[in-house]
Amino acid sequence: MKKMILPATVLLLSSLLIPALPAWAGHDMSSMNMGSDKSIMLEGAEQDGVMAMAHVNDVREAMAKQGMKETHHMMVMFTDAKTGKPIVEGTVAVKVTDPAGVTGEPKKMMLMGDGFGADISLTAPGKYSLEVGTKLSDAKKRVFPFTYGK
């Protein structure tokens, strides 16, 4: 009986953990339900041969349950404007300017599958400016402006 408990426990734990491995390994998590279905696509922007497409997902409920202050998750995907191939190498950060005109410090966006993501705070009602700065694989600096809210 004791010989069966360990394999059964390992099997049970594996069945619980394996579905979470893609998230831990840095794969695309944009399709995960993070407590809300309020995902907004932002208008795309092109800068020097690179196309950026972004979306912002309201995750305040899930984040609050974890004791986190961030309210939204922003994802940005970059593609080569000529080939349409994803660009997944480089550094990316976002600066948020709130409706009162206060700009926060840049927040690094982490690679997640074919895009870059970060959790940000958008707590006040109104229009936000989301400025995404990049230094992608070609080492050129680019800035992609996005707006969110009304």
N, C-alpha and C positions, 0 to 999 in steps of 0.2 A: 504494500500500500504506500509506504514512504517513497518508494522508487517512482511511483506515478504522480505524486504531488508536485515535484520539481518540474518535470516536463509539462504538466498541465498548467502550472503557474507561468512558465516561460511562454507557452502558447497563448495564454490569455493576455499577458502583457504585450506580446508582439502584435496581437490583433488590435490592441488599443493604440499602440505607438506608430506602427507602420504608416497609417494614413497621414500622420503628422509629419513624416520625414521630409516631403518636398518643401514644406515651409521652413523647416530648420536648415535645409540644404541650400536655401536661397533661390528656390524656383518660383515661378510666377504665382503670386498669391492674389492676383487681382480678381479672380473668380470666387474667392472665399467670401462667405457671408460673415461679416464682422459685426453682426448685430443690427444692421440696417440695410435697407434696399435703396437708400437715397444717394445714388451715384450720379454725378453730373459731369457730362463731357464738356470740356472747355474748347473754345475755338482754337484750331491748330495754328502754328506759326512756323515760318521758314526763315532760316538765317544761314547765309553763306553755304548753300548746298545741303543743309540738314533740315529735315522736317521734324517738328516736335508736336506730339499729340498728348493731351493730358486729361485726366479726370480726377475729380475730388469726390470722396465717399464720406458721408456723415457716419462716423463710428463712435459718437459721444457716449451712447449707452454701453457699448462693450468696453470702452476705455474707462468709463466711470466705475464699472464693476471691478476693474483691475487697479483702481486708485490712481489713474493717470489723468492729467489735466487736458491732454490733447483731445480735440473734438472731431478732427477730420483726417483722412488718409489721402495723400496726393500721390498719384502715379504719373510719370512722364515716360513716353516711349519715343526714341529717336530713330529715324530712318534716313538712309542716304537718299536724297531727292532724286537722283538719277536712276539708281538700281532698285530702290525700295527695300533694300536689305537693312535689318535692324543694326543699330550701333549700340554695343553693350560694353565698350571699354572707355574709361575715362572717369573724371570726377564731376559730380553734379551737386548743386546746392540750391536751396530756395530761400528767398527773402520775402517775408510777408509784410505788407503795409496794410494796416487796419483802416476802417472807415474814417477814423479821426486823423489819419495821415501819419500815424506812428509806425515806423519801420523797425522790425526786429532784427536780430542778428541772423546771418545766414545759417541755415540748418542743412547739414549734409544729407543727401538722398542716397540710399543704399541700393545696390543692384539687386533686383528681384526679377528673375527670369529674363525677359526681353525689355525690361524697363527699370526705372529708378523710382524709389518710393520713400516717403517720409510722413510721419505723423505730425500734424500742425494744429494750432489752436485758432479757431475762427469763432470767437464767442459772441461778439457784438453783432447786431443786425446791420446790414449795409453792404457796400461794395468793397471788396478786397483786391489789392494788386498782389499778384504772385509772380515774382521775378525769378526765373530759373537761370542760373549762371552755370556754364559748362566749360570744361576743357576736355574734349573727347579725344579719341584715339589719334586724330590728326594734329593734336596739340594747339589748335586754334581756340581762342576764347570766344564764346558766344553768349548772348543773353536773349532769352525767350520770355516775352511778357504775356501773362495771362491775367484775366480778371474773373472773379467769382462773386456772386451775390448781386443784390439789386440796390 
